[in-house]
Amino acid sequence: MSDTTTKPGVRTTEFWLTLLATLASGAAALDILPVEHPSMRLAGLVGMVLSAMGYGAMRAVAKRGQPRG
């Protein structure tokens, strides 16, 4: 039997992994975590944006009920 309902976002593993990645990348971007090279701050900002955008896109796919891939 297949369950077609979508769980709330905060109850998914993807949400928590995205939150962790966003916080770690944001900490590097804001120089809260020590980074070895100044370009790592930019990489942290890019990582933060990409992880948040990826999560949003995958939630939209899940809400539409379309298979990934």
Stockholm file with secondary structure:
# STOCKHOLM 1.0

chainA/1-69         MSDTTTKPGVRTTEFWLTLLATLASGAAALDILPVEHPSMRLAGLVGMVLSAMGYGAMRAVAKRGQPRG
#=GR chainA/1-69 SS CCCCCCCCGGGSHHHHHHHHHHHHHHHHHTTSSCCSSTHHHHHHHHHHHHHHHHHHHHHHHHHHTCCCC
#=GC SS_cons        CCCCCCCCGGGSHHHHHHHHHHHHHHHHHTTSSCCSSTHHHHHHHHHHHHHHHHHHHHHHHHHHTCCCC
//
